Amino acid sequence: MARVIVEVMPKPEILDPQGKAVAGALPRLGFTAFTSVRQGRRFELEVEGEVTEEILEQARTAAAEVLSNPVIEEVVSVHVLEESA
Amino acid sequence: MARVIVEVMPKPEILDPQGKAVAGALPRLGFTAFTSVRQGRRFELEVEGEVTEEILEQARTAAAEVLSNPVIEEVVSVHVLEESA
């Protein structure tokens, strides 16, 4: 079994209220090292057997068309995570 | 400028309705390669200057205590993303 990981983040010019809320909370809780926080999404797509180039291409298309909203988000990574399970 | 990336996923035993919805939609849209989908979150924590071991430790603690809900989620990765900006 293998997994394709898709990472989606809000575009830099888009407001990110969840990220802002976290960024406001962290210093109040003693975590003072961080100047800004953005919150996005991470998908794990499970694949039976090996991830072929064709499957990876399918994942890239799905990432762009289904898993992200191209108006407000950008796909920052589509990569394979091999693991034993 | 550098960023610390924190990745959080629902625990395997926890239902993931968003992931299930995506897993149901993909084959209807022609993406037939994926047998299961899980949806989690990805945070980008911005740091002025370099990410020291102390800052990374702060990020690990924040990931476990603030950015994730340990009852239903697990932190799958805390790592540094170096970049020019």
Backbone of each chain as nested JSON, in Angstrom:
{
  "chains": [
    {"id": "A", "residues": [
      {"number": 1, "name": "MET", "atoms": {"N": [0.831, -1.195, 0.0], "CA": [0.0, 0.0, 0.0], "C": [0.873, 1.254, 0.0]}},
      {"number": 2, "name": "ALA", "atoms": {"N": [0.423, 2.238, -0.72], "CA": [1.156, 3.499, -0.717], "C": [0.142, 4.64, -0.61]}},
      {"number": 3, "name": "ARG", "atoms": {"N": [0.641, 5.801, -0.314], "CA": [-0.245, 6.953, -0.213], "C": [0.31, 8.115, -1.009]}},
      {"number": 4, "name": "VAL", "atoms": {"N": [-0.597, 8.842, -1.627], "CA": [-0.225, 10.099, -2.251], "C": [-0.681, 11.214, -1.316]}},
      {"number": 5, "name": "ILE", "atoms": {"N": [0.24, 12.102, -0.986], "CA": [-0.059, 13.218, -0.096], "C": [-0.277, 14.476, -0.935]}},
      {"number": 6, "name": "VAL", "atoms": {"N": [-1.394, 15.125, -0.705], "CA": [-1.699, 16.387, -1.391], "C": [-1.794, 17.484, -0.341]}},
      {"number": 7, "name": "GLU", "atoms": {"N": [-1.038, 18.571, -0.553], "CA": [-1.052, 19.675, 0.408], "C": [-1.59, 20.929, -0.27]}},
      {"number": 8, "name": "VAL", "atoms": {"N": [-2.569, 21.533, 0.358], "CA": [-3.272, 22.683, -0.2], "C": [-3.224, 23.814, 0.822]}},
      {"number": 9, "name": "MET", "atoms": {"N": [-2.868, 25.017, 0.376], "CA": [-2.813, 26.164, 1.294], "C": [-3.615, 27.329, 0.722]}},
      {"number": 10, "name": "PRO", "atoms": {"N": [-4.138, 28.203, 1.585], "CA": [-4.769, 29.414, 1.07], "C": [-3.731, 30.253, 0.326]}},
      {"number": 11, "name": "LYS", "atoms": {"N": [-4.146, 30.87, -0.784], "CA": [-3.219, 31.742, -1.515], "C": [-2.749, 32.876, -0.609]}},
      {"number": 12, "name": "PRO", "atoms": {"N": [-1.523, 33.383, -0.841], "CA": [-0.968, 34.417, 0.042], "C": [-1.861, 35.66, 0.147]}},
      {"number": 13, "name": "GLU", "atoms": {"N": [-2.561, 36.015, -0.932], "CA": [-3.359, 37.244, -0.907], "C": [-4.732, 37.033, -0.286]}},
      {"number": 14, "name": "ILE", "atoms": {"N": [-5.044, 35.794, 0.078], "CA": [-6.359, 35.482, 0.645], "C": [-6.282, 35.542, 2.173]}},
      {"number": 15, "name": "LEU", "atoms": {"N": [-7.256, 36.187, 2.79], "CA": [-7.333, 36.203, 4.242], "C": [-7.5, 34.775, 4.755]}},
      {"number": 16, "name": "ASP", "atoms": {"N": [-6.937, 34.496, 5.895], "CA": [-6.996, 33.151, 6.456], "C": [-7.384, 33.288, 7.931]}},
      {"number": 17, "name": "PRO", "atoms": {"N": [-8.692, 33.405, 8.199], "CA": [-9.134, 33.677, 9.574], "C": [-8.714, 32.604, 10.57]}},
      {"number": 18, "name": "GLN", "atoms": {"N": [-8.691, 31.338, 10.14], "CA": [-8.276, 30.275, 11.068], "C": [-6.807, 30.429, 11.437]}},
      {"number": 19, "name": "GLY", "atoms": {"N": [-5.985, 30.687, 10.401], "CA": [-4.564, 30.911, 10.666], "C": [-4.353, 32.108, 11.582]}},
      {"number": 20, "name": "LYS", "atoms": {"N": [-5.096, 33.179, 11.327], "CA": [-4.986, 34.386, 12.154], "C": [-5.367, 34.1, 13.6]}},
      {"number": 21, "name": "ALA", "atoms": {"N": [-6.412, 33.302, 13.794], "CA": [-6.847, 32.96, 15.152], "C": [-5.748, 32.183, 15.878]}},
      {"number": 22, "name": "VAL", "atoms": {"N": [-5.136, 31.24, 15.173], "CA": [-4.047, 30.464, 15.773], "C": [-2.865, 31.384, 16.086]}},
      {"number": 23, "name": "ALA", "atoms": {"N": [-2.533, 32.266, 15.117], "CA": [-1.404, 33.191, 15.317], "C": [-1.643, 34.084, 16.526]}},
      {"number": 24, "name": "GLY", "atoms": {"N": [-2.895, 34.444, 16.782], "CA": [-3.212, 35.259, 17.954], "C": [-3.136, 34.47, 19.248]}},
      {"number": 25, "name": "ALA", "atoms": {"N": [-3.508, 33.199, 19.17], "CA": [-3.541, 32.372, 20.385], "C": [-2.146, 31.96, 20.835]}},
      {"number": 26, "name": "LEU", "atoms": {"N": [-1.258, 31.678, 19.895], "CA": [0.056, 31.111, 20.261], "C": [0.829, 31.97, 21.263]}},
      {"number": 27, "name": "PRO", "atoms": {"N": [1.012, 33.281, 21.015], "CA": [1.794, 34.067, 21.989], "C": [1.126, 34.144, 23.365]}},
      {"number": 28, "name": "ARG", "atoms": {"N": [-0.198, 34.171, 23.382], "CA": [-0.902, 34.173, 24.676], "C": [-0.608, 32.919, 25.473]}},
      {"number": 29, "name": "LEU", "atoms": {"N": [-0.283, 31.826, 24.77], "CA": [-0.014, 30.551, 25.437], "C": [1.482, 30.306, 25.634]}},
      {"number": 30, "name": "GLY", "atoms": {"N": [2.285, 31.342, 25.315], "CA": [3.715, 31.228, 25.583], "C": [4.562, 30.832, 24.385]}},
      {"number": 31, "name": "PHE", "atoms": {"N": [3.929, 30.656, 23.226], "CA": [4.68, 30.299, 22.02], "C": [4.947, 31.574, 21.235]}},
      {"number": 32, "name": "THR", "atoms": {"N": [6.107, 32.17, 21.492], "CA": [6.367, 33.522, 20.988], "C": [7.248, 33.543, 19.746]}},
      {"number": 33, "name": "ALA", "atoms": {"N": [7.622, 32.384, 19.235], "CA": [8.603, 32.337, 18.148], "C": [8.019, 32.602, 16.77]}},
      {"number": 34, "name": "PHE", "atoms": {"N": [6.703, 32.647, 16.654], "CA": [6.096, 32.604, 15.322], "C": [5.409, 33.932, 14.989]}},
      {"number": 35, "name": "THR", "atoms": {"N": [5.766, 34.472, 13.818], "CA": [5.256, 35.8, 13.449], "C": [3.974, 35.727, 12.642]}},
      {"number": 36, "name": "SER", "atoms": {"N": [3.682, 34.578, 12.073], "CA": [2.491, 34.455, 11.245], "C": [2.149, 32.978, 11.105]}},
      {"number": 37, "name": "VAL", "atoms": {"N": [0.873, 32.687, 10.955], "CA": [0.433, 31.299, 10.794], "C": [-0.57, 31.229, 9.646]}},
      {"number": 38, "name": "ARG", "atoms": {"N": [-0.412, 30.247, 8.791], "CA": [-1.398, 29.963, 7.75], "C": [-1.887, 28.54, 7.951]}},
      {"number": 39, "name": "GLN", "atoms": {"N": [-3.188, 28.353, 7.761], "CA": [-3.732, 27.008, 7.912], "C": [-4.289, 26.506, 6.594]}},
      {"number": 40, "name": "GLY", "atoms": {"N": [-3.826, 25.339, 6.182], "CA": [-4.323, 24.724, 4.966], "C": [-4.757, 23.294, 5.228]}},
      {"number": 41, "name": "ARG", "atoms": {"N": [-4.811, 22.506, 4.161], "CA": [-5.302, 21.145, 4.287], "C": [-4.309, 20.135, 3.726]}},
      {"number": 42, "name": "ARG", "atoms": {"N": [-4.375, 18.937, 4.265], "CA": [-3.499, 17.848, 3.84], "C": [-4.366, 16.623, 3.595]}},
      {"number": 43, "name": "PHE", "atoms": {"N": [-4.257, 16.044, 2.413], "CA": [-5.023, 14.853, 2.061], "C": [-4.088, 13.656, 1.935]}},
      {"number": 44, "name": "GLU", "atoms": {"N": [-4.551, 12.513, 2.417], "CA": [-3.866, 11.246, 2.155], "C": [-4.759, 10.42, 1.241]}},
      {"number": 45, "name": "LEU", "atoms": {"N": [-4.291, 10.157, 0.032], "CA": [-5.037, 9.334, -0.925], "C": [-4.408, 7.953, -0.933]}},
      {"number": 46, "name": "GLU", "atoms": {"N": [-5.177, 6.944, -0.542], "CA": [-4.62, 5.597, -0.458], "C": [-4.711, 4.903, -1.804]}},
      {"number": 47, "name": "VAL", "atoms": {"N": [-3.655, 4.184, -2.143], "CA": [-3.566, 3.504, -3.427], "C": [-3.241, 2.033, -3.171]}},
      {"number": 48, "name": "GLU", "atoms": {"N": [-3.955, 1.134, -3.835], "CA": [-3.597, -0.29, -3.774], "C": [-2.355, -0.491, -4.616]}},
      {"number": 49, "name": "GLY", "atoms": {"N": [-1.362, -1.149, -4.078], "CA": [-0.153, -1.404, -4.855], "C": [0.693, -0.164, -5.032]}},
      {"number": 50, "name": "GLU", "atoms": {"N": [1.403, -0.12, -6.12], "CA": [2.378, 0.933, -6.345], "C": [1.755, 2.187, -6.922]}},
      {"number": 51, "name": "VAL", "atoms": {"N": [2.385, 3.318, -6.659], "CA": [1.949, 4.57, -7.277], "C": [2.689, 4.738, -8.597]}},
      {"number": 52, "name": "THR", "atoms": {"N": [1.997, 4.49, -9.682], "CA": [2.599, 4.658, -11.008], "C": [2.572, 6.138, -11.385]}},
      {"number": 53, "name": "GLU", "atoms": {"N": [3.289, 6.48, -12.439], "CA": [3.281, 7.871, -12.926], "C": [1.859, 8.283, -13.333]}},
      {"number": 54, "name": "GLU", "atoms": {"N": [1.093, 7.305, -13.866], "CA": [-0.288, 7.599, -14.279], "C": [-1.156, 7.961, -13.066]}},
      {"number": 55, "name": "ILE", "atoms": {"N": [-0.974, 7.207, -11.976], "CA": [-1.752, 7.481, -10.761], "C": [-1.351, 8.834, -10.174]}},
      {"number": 56, "name": "LEU", "atoms": {"N": [-0.051, 9.12, -10.205], "CA": [0.424, 10.398, -9.675], "C": [-0.156, 11.561, -10.497]}},
      {"number": 57, "name": "GLU", "atoms": {"N": [-0.255, 11.353, -11.804], "CA": [-0.845, 12.369, -12.667], "C": [-2.33, 12.551, -12.334]}},
      {"number": 58, "name": "GLN", "atoms": {"N": [-3.021, 11.436, -12.065], "CA": [-4.421, 11.498, -11.649], "C": [-4.545, 12.294, -10.349]}},
      {"number": 59, "name": "ALA", "atoms": {"N": [-3.605, 12.058, -9.433], "CA": [-3.628, 12.774, -8.15], "C": [-3.399, 14.27, -8.363]}},
      {"number": 60, "name": "ARG", "atoms": {"N": [-2.477, 14.613, -9.288], "CA": [-2.22, 16.035, -9.554], "C": [-3.465, 16.717, -10.112]}},
      {"number": 61, "name": "THR", "atoms": {"N": [-4.146, 16.025, -11.02], "CA": [-5.36, 16.602, -11.605], "C": [-6.456, 16.727, -10.545]}},
      {"number": 62, "name": "ALA", "atoms": {"N": [-6.64, 15.672, -9.749], "CA": [-7.651, 15.714, -8.681], "C": [-7.32, 16.822, -7.684]}},
      {"number": 63, "name": "ALA", "atoms": {"N": [-6.044, 17.006, -7.382], "CA": [-5.63, 18.058, -6.446], "C": [-6.045, 19.428, -6.971]}},
      {"number": 64, "name": "ALA", "atoms": {"N": [-5.835, 19.638, -8.258], "CA": [-6.12, 20.941, -8.858], "C": [-7.62, 21.169, -9.059]}},
      {"number": 65, "name": "GLU", "atoms": {"N": [-8.361, 20.078, -9.343], "CA": [-9.764, 20.249, -9.751], "C": [-10.773, 19.92, -8.666]}},
      {"number": 66, "name": "VAL", "atoms": {"N": [-10.405, 19.033, -7.737], "CA": [-11.387, 18.563, -6.756], "C": [-10.968, 18.907, -5.323]}},
      {"number": 67, "name": "LEU", "atoms": {"N": [-9.693, 18.704, -5.009], "CA": [-9.256, 18.844, -3.619], "C": [-8.985, 20.287, -3.228]}},
      {"number": 68, "name": "SER", "atoms": {"N": [-8.791, 21.145, -4.203], "CA": [-8.544, 22.553, -3.89], "C": [-9.538, 23.429, -4.637]}},
      {"number": 69, "name": "ASN", "atoms": {"N": [-9.738, 24.607, -4.118], "CA": [-10.538, 25.63, -4.793], "C": [-9.557, 26.624, -5.41]}},
      {"number": 70, "name": "PRO", "atoms": {"N": [-9.407, 26.57, -6.743], "CA": [-8.335, 27.362, -7.371], "C": [-8.527, 28.874, -7.243]}},
      {"number": 71, "name": "VAL", "atoms": {"N": [-9.711, 29.306, -6.855], "CA": [-9.934, 30.742, -6.665], "C": [-9.203, 31.239, -5.421]}},
      {"number": 72, "name": "ILE", "atoms": {"N": [-9.175, 30.43, -4.387], "CA": [-8.622, 30.887, -3.111], "C": [-7.464, 30.046, -2.586]}},
      {"number": 73, "name": "GLU", "atoms": {"N": [-7.205, 28.897, -3.227], "CA": [-6.176, 28.001, -2.696], "C": [-5.143, 27.643, -3.758]}},
      {"number": 74, "name": "GLU", "atoms": {"N": [-3.976, 27.218, -3.294], "CA": [-2.98, 26.675, -4.214], "C": [-2.504, 25.323, -3.705]}},
      {"number": 75, "name": "VAL", "atoms": {"N": [-2.227, 24.432, -4.664], "CA": [-1.693, 23.116, -4.326], "C": [-0.193, 23.285, -4.148]}},
      {"number": 76, "name": "VAL", "atoms": {"N": [0.314, 23.073, -2.948], "CA": [1.745, 23.287, -2.715], "C": [2.575, 22.022, -2.885]}},
      {"number": 77, "name": "SER", "atoms": {"N": [1.947, 20.851, -2.812], "CA": [2.727, 19.622, -2.978], "C": [1.825, 18.437, -3.306]}},
      {"number": 78, "name": "VAL", "atoms": {"N": [2.286, 17.592, -4.232], "CA": [1.675, 16.285, -4.491], "C": [2.837, 15.306, -4.529]}},
      {"number": 79, "name": "HIS", "atoms": {"N": [2.924, 14.438, -3.529], "CA": [4.059, 13.52, -3.487], "C": [3.668, 12.166, -2.895]}},
      {"number": 80, "name": "VAL", "atoms": {"N": [4.519, 11.19, -3.137], "CA": [4.227, 9.821, -2.718], "C": [4.809, 9.553, -1.341]}},
      {"number": 81, "name": "LEU", "atoms": {"N": [4.043, 8.901, -0.503], "CA": [4.525, 8.454, 0.807], "C": [4.487, 6.937, 0.812]}},
      {"number": 82, "name": "GLU", "atoms": {"N": [5.638, 6.293, 0.694], "CA": [5.685, 4.823, 0.727], "C": [5.696, 4.384, 2.18]}},
      {"number": 83, "name": "GLU", "atoms": {"N": [4.998, 3.323, 2.462], "CA": [5.032, 2.815, 3.833], "C": [4.562, 1.371, 3.858]}},
      {"number": 84, "name": "SER", "atoms": {"N": [4.977, 0.692, 4.882], "CA": [4.477, -0.667, 5.096], "C": [3.226, -0.579, 5.939]}},
      {"number": 85, "name": "ALA", "atoms": {"N": [2.222, -1.349, 5.618], "CA": [0.989, -1.347, 6.417], "C": [0.268, -2.67, 6.198]}}
    ]},
    {"id": "B", "residues": [
      {"number": 1, "name": "MET", "atoms": {"N": [13.952, 34.342, 6.17], "CA": [12.69, 33.823, 6.712], "C": [12.604, 32.317, 6.514]}},
      {"number": 2, "name": "ALA", "atoms": {"N": [12.071, 31.652, 7.494], "CA": [11.884, 30.209, 7.366], "C": [10.495, 29.861, 7.881]}},
      {"number": 3, "name": "ARG", "atoms": {"N": [10.079, 28.669, 7.569], "CA": [8.773, 28.229, 8.045], "C": [8.873, 26.859, 8.669]}},
      {"number": 4, "name": "VAL", "atoms": {"N": [8.109, 26.67, 9.723], "CA": [7.96, 25.338, 10.294], "C": [6.611, 24.809, 9.824]}},
      {"number": 5, "name": "ILE", "atoms": {"N": [6.626, 23.62, 9.255], "CA": [5.405, 22.99, 8.76], "C": [4.926, 21.971, 9.78]}},
      {"number": 6, "name": "VAL", "atoms": {"N": [3.662, 22.075, 10.16], "CA": [3.06, 21.107, 11.075], "C": [1.923, 20.405, 10.344]}},
      {"number": 7, "name": "GLU", "atoms": {"N": [1.952, 19.081, 10.349], "CA": [0.909, 18.309, 9.672], "C": [0.144, 17.478, 10.692]}},
      {"number": 8, "name": "VAL", "atoms": {"N": [-1.166, 17.61, 10.644], "CA": [-2.053, 16.973, 11.614], "C": [-3.094, 16.159, 10.846]}},
      {"number": 9, "name": "MET", "atoms": {"N": [-3.305, 14.917, 11.254], "CA": [-4.316, 14.077, 10.587], "C": [-5.266, 13.487, 11.618]}},
      {"number": 10, "name": "PRO", "atoms": {"N": [-6.498, 13.18, 11.207], "CA": [-7.384, 12.462, 12.123], "C": [-6.782, 11.09, 12.443]}},
      {"number": 11, "name": "LYS", "atoms": {"N": [-6.93, 10.643, 13.695], "CA": [-6.433, 9.31, 14.06], "C": [-7.13, 8.245, 13.215]}},
      {"number": 12, "name": "PRO", "atoms": {"N": [-6.422, 7.129, 12.961], "CA": [-7.003, 6.091, 12.088], "C": [-8.366, 5.59, 12.565]}},
      {"number": 13, "name": "GLU", "atoms": {"N": [-8.583, 5.529, 13.875], "CA": [-9.83, 4.967, 14.376], "C": [-10.973, 5.985, 14.398]}},
      {"number": 14, "name": "ILE", "atoms": {"N": [-10.65, 7.232, 14.032], "CA": [-11.659, 8.294, 14.062], "C": [-12.319, 8.427, 12.692]}},
      {"number": 15, "name": "LEU", "atoms": {"N": [-13.64, 8.524, 12.669], "CA": [-14.345, 8.771, 11.414], "C": [-13.9, 10.101, 10.831]}},
      {"number": 16, "name": "ASP", "atoms": {"N": [-13.859, 10.177, 9.529], "CA": [-13.4, 11.391, 8.86], "C": [-14.403, 11.704, 7.747]}},
      {"number": 17, "name": "PRO", "atoms": {"N": [-15.505, 12.365, 8.104], "CA": [-16.585, 12.58, 7.123], "C": [-16.137, 13.372, 5.889]}},
      {"number": 18, "name": "GLN", "atoms": {"N": [-15.223, 14.348, 6.087], "CA": [-14.756, 15.122, 4.936], "C": [-13.967, 14.236, 3.982]}},
      {"number": 19, "name": "GLY", "atoms": {"N": [-13.077, 13.418, 4.553], "CA": [-12.31, 12.486, 3.73], "C": [-13.224, 11.508, 3.005]}},
      {"number": 20, "name": "LYS", "atoms": {"N": [-14.234, 11.002, 3.72], "CA": [-15.188, 10.071, 3.119], "C": [-15.937, 10.723, 1.96]}},
      {"number": 21, "name": "ALA", "atoms": {"N": [-16.319, 11.984, 2.131], "CA": [-17.035, 12.697, 1.074], "C": [-16.157, 12.839, -0.161]}},
      {"number": 22, "name": "VAL", "atoms": {"N": [-14.897, 13.174, 0.054], "CA": [-13.961, 13.298, -1.068], "C": [-13.768, 11.936, -1.732]}},
      {"number": 23, "name": "ALA", "atoms": {"N": [-13.602, 10.885, -0.898], "CA": [-13.397, 9.531, -1.44], "C": [-14.593, 9.104, -2.283]}},
      {"number": 24, "name": "GLY", "atoms": {"N": [-15.796, 9.543, -1.904], "CA": [-16.98, 9.212, -2.688], "C": [-17.064, 10.003, -3.98]}},
      {"number": 25, "name": "ALA", "atoms": {"N": [-16.598, 11.246, -3.937], "CA": [-16.708, 12.118, -5.115], "C": [-15.694, 11.753, -6.197]}},
      {"number": 26, "name": "LEU", "atoms": {"N": [-14.485, 11.357, -5.794], "CA": [-13.405, 11.144, -6.772], "C": [-13.779, 10.162, -7.888]}},
      {"number": 27, "name": "PRO", "atoms": {"N": [-14.257, 8.936, -7.564], "CA": [-14.574, 8.001, -8.653], "C": [-15.703, 8.513, -9.558]}},
      {"number": 28, "name": "ARG", "atoms": {"N": [-16.662, 9.228, -9.008], "CA": [-17.739, 9.79, -9.844], "C": [-17.188, 10.781, -10.852]}},
      {"number": 29, "name": "LEU", "atoms": {"N": [-16.042, 11.387, -10.526], "CA": [-15.44, 12.375, -11.416], "C": [-14.327, 11.771, -12.278]}},
      {"number": 30, "name": "GLY", "atoms": {"N": [-14.194, 10.459, -12.208], "CA": [-13.232, 9.797, -13.101], "C": [-11.888, 9.482, -12.463]}},
      {"number": 31, "name": "PHE", "atoms": {"N": [-11.732, 9.817, -11.181], "CA": [-10.467, 9.517, -10.493], "C": [-10.64, 8.206, -9.738]}},
      {"number": 32, "name": "THR", "atoms": {"N": [-10.247, 7.104, -10.381], "CA": [-10.583, 5.779, -9.862], "C": [-9.421, 5.091, -9.156]}},
      {"number": 33, "name": "ALA", "atoms": {"N": [-8.301, 5.769, -9.016], "CA": [-7.099, 5.114, -8.507], "C": [-7.058, 5.018, -6.976]}},
      {"number": 34, "name": "PHE", "atoms": {"N": [-7.959, 5.703, -6.292], "CA": [-7.772, 5.871, -4.852], "C": [-8.83, 5.114, -4.057]}},
      {"number": 35, "name": "THR", "atoms": {"N": [-8.363, 4.299, -3.103], "CA": [-9.285, 3.438, -2.371], "C": [-9.794, 4.086, -1.093]}},
      {"number": 36, "name": "SER", "atoms": {"N": [-9.127, 5.113, -0.631], "CA": [-9.547, 5.756, 0.614], "C": [-8.911, 7.143, 0.684]}},
      {"number": 37, "name": "VAL", "atoms": {"N": [-9.584, 8.062, 1.342], "CA": [-9.058, 9.425, 1.475], "C": [-9.218, 9.872, 2.926]}},
      {"number": 38, "name": "ARG", "atoms": {"N": [-8.174, 10.464, 3.465], "CA": [-8.255, 11.088, 4.792], "C": [-7.902, 12.556, 4.628]}},
      {"number": 39, "name": "GLN", "atoms": {"N": [-8.625, 13.405, 5.34], "CA": [-8.336, 14.843, 5.255], "C": [-7.877, 15.377, 6.598]}},
      {"number": 40, "name": "GLY", "atoms": {"N": [-6.731, 16.029, 6.588], "CA": [-6.2, 16.63, 7.803], "C": [-5.845, 18.076, 7.573]}},
      {"number": 41, "name": "ARG", "atoms": {"N": [-4.975, 18.595, 8.425], "CA": [-4.623, 20.011, 8.326], "C": [-3.128, 20.209, 8.239]}},
      {"number": 42, "name": "ARG", "atoms": {"N": [-2.746, 21.31, 7.621], "CA": [-1.339, 21.65, 7.449], "C": [-1.161, 23.102, 7.873]}},
      {"number": 43, "name": "PHE", "atoms": {"N": [-0.239, 23.346, 8.793], "CA": [0.037, 24.699, 9.265], "C": [1.407, 25.155, 8.793]}},
      {"number": 44, "name": "GLU", "atoms": {"N": [1.503, 26.407, 8.415], "CA": [2.797, 27.032, 8.161], "C": [3.028, 28.084, 9.239]}},
      {"number": 45, "name": "LEU", "atoms": {"N": [4.04, 27.862, 10.074], "CA": [4.389, 28.807, 11.133], "C": [5.602, 29.593, 10.676]}},
      {"number": 46, "name": "GLU", "atoms": {"N": [5.435, 30.909, 10.52], "CA": [6.531, 31.719, 10.012], "C": [7.443, 32.151, 11.151]}},
      {"number": 47, "name": "VAL", "atoms": {"N": [8.74, 32.104, 10.871], "CA": [9.753, 32.444, 11.873], "C": [10.677, 33.505, 11.296]}},
      {"number": 48, "name": "GLU", "atoms": {"N": [10.96, 34.544, 12.069], "CA": [11.97, 35.532, 11.658], "C": [13.337, 34.896, 11.828]}},
      {"number": 49, "name": "GLY", "atoms": {"N": [14.163, 34.962, 10.807], "CA": [15.502, 34.397, 10.923], "C": [15.489, 32.887, 10.872]}},
      {"number": 50, "name": "GLU", "atoms": {"N": [16.45, 32.303, 11.549], "CA": [16.651, 30.863, 11.457], "C": [15.772, 30.09, 12.427]}},
      {"number": 51, "name": "VAL", "atoms": {"N": [15.488, 28.854, 12.085], "CA": [14.762, 27.972, 12.995], "C": [15.782, 27.232, 13.856]}},
      {"number": 52, "name": "THR", "atoms": {"N": [15.898, 27.672, 15.093], "CA": [16.81, 26.995, 16.022], "C": [16.149, 25.742, 16.571]}},
      {"number": 53, "name": "GLU", "atoms": {"N": [16.929, 24.911, 17.249], "CA": [16.373, 23.701, 17.871], "C": [15.33, 24.088, 18.919]}},
      {"number": 54, "name": "GLU", "atoms": {"N": [15.551, 25.233, 19.585], "CA": [14.6, 25.694, 20.602], "C": [13.252, 26.055, 19.971]}},
      {"number": 55, "name": "ILE", "atoms": {"N": [13.318, 26.737, 18.822], "CA": [12.077, 27.109, 18.13], "C": [11.355, 25.866, 17.628]}},
      {"number": 56, "name": "LEU", "atoms": {"N": [12.123, 24.913, 17.129], "CA": [11.514, 23.675, 16.633], "C": [10.833, 22.925, 17.779]}},
      {"number": 57, "name": "GLU", "atoms": {"N": [11.46, 22.968, 18.948], "CA": [10.86, 22.325, 20.116], "C": [9.564, 23.041, 20.505]}},
      {"number": 58, "name": "GLN", "atoms": {"N": [9.577, 24.384, 20.403], "CA": [8.363, 25.165, 20.668], "C": [7.258, 24.763, 19.679]}},
      {"number": 59, "name": "ALA", "atoms": {"N": [7.649, 24.574, 18.426], "CA": [6.676, 24.177, 17.404], "C": [6.1, 22.795, 17.7]}},
      {"number": 60, "name": "ARG", "atoms": {"N": [6.972, 21.882, 18.162], "CA": [6.493, 20.523, 18.483], "C": [5.474, 20.571, 19.624]}},
      {"number": 61, "name": "THR", "atoms": {"N": [5.791, 21.392, 20.634], "CA": [4.872, 21.495, 21.769], "C": [3.561, 22.156, 21.342]}},
      {"number": 62, "name": "ALA", "atoms": {"N": [3.655, 23.233, 20.554], "CA": [2.452, 23.899, 20.064], "C": [1.623, 22.954, 19.199]}},
      {"number": 63, "name": "ALA", "atoms": {"N": [2.295, 22.139, 18.384], "CA": [1.59, 21.187, 17.526], "C": [0.774, 20.215, 18.368]}},
      {"number": 64, "name": "ALA", "atoms": {"N": [1.38, 19.736, 19.452], "CA": [0.717, 18.739, 20.293], "C": [-0.376, 19.352, 21.163]}},
      {"number": 65, "name": "GLU", "atoms": {"N": [-0.172, 20.615, 21.589], "CA": [-1.08, 21.189, 22.593], "C": [-2.092, 22.168, 22.027]}},
      {"number": 66, "name": "VAL", "atoms": {"N": [-1.738, 22.837, 20.916], "CA": [-2.616, 23.902, 20.414], "C": [-3.144, 23.592, 19.015]}},
      {"number": 67, "name": "LEU", "atoms": {"N": [-2.265, 23.11, 18.153], "CA": [-2.649, 22.953, 16.75], "C": [-3.429, 21.672, 16.491]}},
      {"number": 68, "name": "SER", "atoms": {"N": [-3.335, 20.723, 17.386], "CA": [-4.081, 19.475, 17.193], "C": [-4.932, 19.191, 18.416]}},
      {"number": 69, "name": "ASN", "atoms": {"N": [-5.955, 18.41, 18.213], "CA": [-6.787, 17.922, 19.311], "C": [-6.378, 16.482, 19.576]}},
      {"number": 70, "name": "PRO", "atoms": {"N": [-5.628, 16.25, 20.668], "CA": [-5.042, 14.917, 20.879], "C": [-6.071, 13.808, 21.056]}},
      {"number": 71, "name": "VAL", "atoms": {"N": [-7.319, 14.165, 21.299], "CA": [-8.342, 13.132, 21.438], "C": [-8.647, 12.497, 20.078]}},
      {"number": 72, "name": "ILE", "atoms": {"N": [-8.642, 13.301, 19.035], "CA": [-9.071, 12.783, 17.733], "C": [-8.012, 12.91, 16.64]}},
      {"number": 73, "name": "GLU", "atoms": {"N": [-6.912, 13.618, 16.93], "CA": [-5.932, 13.856, 15.871], "C": [-4.536, 13.442, 16.309]}},
      {"number": 74, "name": "GLU", "atoms": {"N": [-3.669, 13.205, 15.319], "CA": [-2.266, 12.957, 15.626], "C": [-1.406, 13.886, 14.761]}},
      {"number": 75, "name": "VAL", "atoms": {"N": [-0.303, 14.333, 15.352], "CA": [0.656, 15.162, 14.631], "C": [1.543, 14.225, 13.829]}},
      {"number": 76, "name": "VAL", "atoms": {"N": [1.485, 14.3, 12.509], "CA": [2.271, 13.364, 11.706], "C": [3.628, 13.922, 11.309]}},
      {"number": 77, "name": "SER", "atoms": {"N": [3.811, 15.234, 11.356], "CA": [5.11, 15.795, 10.992], "C": [5.264, 17.219, 11.505]}},
      {"number": 78, "name": "VAL", "atoms": {"N": [6.455, 17.521, 12.003], "CA": [6.868, 18.894, 12.319], "C": [8.244, 19.053, 11.7]}},
      {"number": 79, "name": "HIS", "atoms": {"N": [8.351, 19.853, 10.639], "CA": [9.649, 19.988, 9.976], "C": [9.852, 21.398, 9.442]}},
      {"number": 80, "name": "VAL", "atoms": {"N": [11.105, 21.7, 9.143], "CA": [11.467, 23.051, 8.709], "C": [11.421, 23.151, 7.187]}},
      {"number": 81, "name": "LEU", "atoms": {"N": [10.856, 24.223, 6.696], "CA": [10.858, 24.505, 5.258], "C": [11.673, 25.78, 5.053]}},
      {"number": 82, "name": "GLU", "atoms": {"N": [12.898, 25.637, 4.533], "CA": [13.732, 26.823, 4.279], "C": [13.345, 27.388, 2.929]}},
      {"number": 83, "name": "GLU", "atoms": {"N": [13.294, 28.686, 2.833], "CA": [12.988, 29.275, 1.528], "C": [13.449, 30.722, 1.49]}},
      {"number": 84, "name": "SER", "atoms": {"N": [13.676, 31.191, 0.306], "CA": [13.986, 32.602, 0.121], "C": [12.667, 33.327, -0.06]}},
      {"number": 85, "name": "ALA", "atoms": {"N": [12.549, 34.504, 0.555], "CA": [11.311, 35.278, 0.361], "C": [11.634, 36.74, 0.675]}}
    ]}
  ]
}
